[in-house]
Amino acid sequence: MSQYVNKFVYICKMNFYIEKFKGIHPGIVLDRELKKRALSQRPFALSIGEHPQTLNAITKGKRNLNTSISLKIESKLGLEEGTLALLQTFFDIQEVKKKLTQNTPNMGILRKSLFWDTDIDQIDWSKQYRAIIQRVFERGNELEINEIKRFYGQKTINEAFKKASVEPYMIYKNSDAILQHN
């Protein structure tokens, strides 16, 4: 009977641990755990038979935690088997969801040449909205400007132009008909 109680308590602890850190890169959780236990990364990495650079990249969130390393770490730290692997899985799920729900304008309308100086796939459309709006209103055609209006909405466009230090330079003489941002 006591083995079932112990297993139940252990499962509850693991579920709490996973729910608490769900969606966070397991390397960040590992770094926190190592600091909490006052363990240095290099000696710990060597103790589990891994290169210190590998462990450092994992704790910085620059590298995913594979199952074999996860098992070594869990064994050494006395964590429930699979805890870090599950955290990696939840992190991967969150990253895929971010990519799927990333809100972007219709790229069939916007020319890539508008953003010649950057990788268009790396643009954060919500953080860089002012520069994007400014760029499209300066260099875009009527269809592209209308797509940006549709994507951001008039309120965001007005806000971007209020915060802009320079009004957009318009190639078209009839710029008031295109802009309509005031």
N, C-alpha and C positions, 0 to 999 in steps of 0.2 A: 504493500500500500504506500509506503513512504517513497518508493522509487517513482510512483506516479505523481505524487505531490511535488517531489523535487523536479521532475521533468516539466510539470505544469508551471512551476515557478520560473524555471529556466526559459521556457517558451514565452511566458509573459514578459520577462526581461528583454528577450530578443525582439519581441514585437514592439516594445516600448522604444528600444534602441533604434529599430528600423523606422518607426513612425516619426521619431524625433529628428532623424537625419535624412529622411526620404527626400530625394531630389538633389542632395548635396553630393558633390564629388567625393567618393570614398577616400581619396588621398587627403582631403582636407580634414575629414573625420580622423583618419590615421594620424595626421600631424598633431591634431588636438590630443589624441590618446597618448602619443609618445611624449608630448610636453607634460601632460597630466601625470605621467609615470616617471618623469625626469629622465627619459631615455634619449640619447643622442642618435641622430639618424645614421651616421656612418657605422658605428659599432653594431647598431641594430641590423642594418642591411647586411653587414658581413656575417652576423650571427645566423641569419636565415639563408645565407649562401647567395645573396644578390649583390649586384654592383651598387655602390652608394649613389651613383648618378641616376640609376633606374629608380631607386626609392625616392630620391629628391624630386625627380620629374613627376612621380606619382603624387607626392605630398603637395606639390605646387598646382596640381590639377592639369598638368600639361600632357600627362600620359594616362591612359586607362589602366585599371588594375585587372590583370588577367587572373583566371581561376587558380593557377598553380601558385602564383605569388600570394594571392589572397589566402589560400589554405596554409601556407607557411607562416604568414603574419598572424592569422587567427590562432594557430597552434601555439606560437611563441607568446602571444599576449593573453592566451586563455579565453579567447572569444568563442562564441558558438560558431561551429563550422557553417560556412555559407553566409555569415552576416555581411562581410565586406563585399562578397560577390553579389548579394541581393542589393546592396546599396549601389553597386556599379550598374546593375540592371535598371534600377529605378532612375538613376541619373541618365542612363542612355535613353530610356523612355521619355524623360522630360526634354532632353535635347531634340529628339525626333519630333515631339509635339511642338516645340518652338519653331522648328523648321516648317512644319506643316501649316501652322497657324500664322506664320509670318505674313503680315499684311503688306502687300506690295501693289503698286499701280499696275495697270495692264501693260506688260512689257511688249506687247505686240504693237502698241501705239507709240511708246517712247523709243526714240532712236538711241542706240548705245553710244553713238558719237557725241551725244550731249554730255556724257560723262567720260570723255576721253582720258581724263587724268586719274581715273580710279577704276577699280574692279567693280563693275556694276552689281555683281552678286554679293559683294561685301558691304554694300550701302545699308545703313540702318535708317530706314525710311521714317521712323518716328523721331529719333534723336537728331537727325541732320535735316529736318524739314525746312528750316530757313534757307540753308544753302541750296537745297534742291529746288525749292520754289523760286528763289532768285535766279538760279541757272536756267530753269525751263522758261520763265517769263522773259529772260534776256535773249535766249538763243533758240527757244522752241518755236514750232509752228503752231497754227491755231488748234489743230487736233491735240497736240501735246499739252498745250496750255489748258485746254478743256479737260483732258484726262487728269491733270494735276488738280484742277478745280474740283472735279468729281471725287478724287481720292482724298484730298485733305479737307475740302469744304471751305466755304467762303470765310468763315470765322477764323480758321487757322491761317488762311492766306492773308487776311487783313492783319492779323497779329504778327505774321512774319514780316510784312512790309513796314509795320510800325516800328519793329525792333531793328530793321535793316538800317545801316548807316548811310547807304547809297540807294537811291531809287534805281530800278532796273533800266538799263539802256535798251530802248526798243528800236528794232530795225524798221518796223512798219510805221507809216505816218499816221494811220488810223489806230493808234495804240489804245485809245480810250474804249473803242468797241471790243478789243480783245481783252484788255485788263479787267475793267469793271471791278476793280478791287476797292475802290473808295465809296 
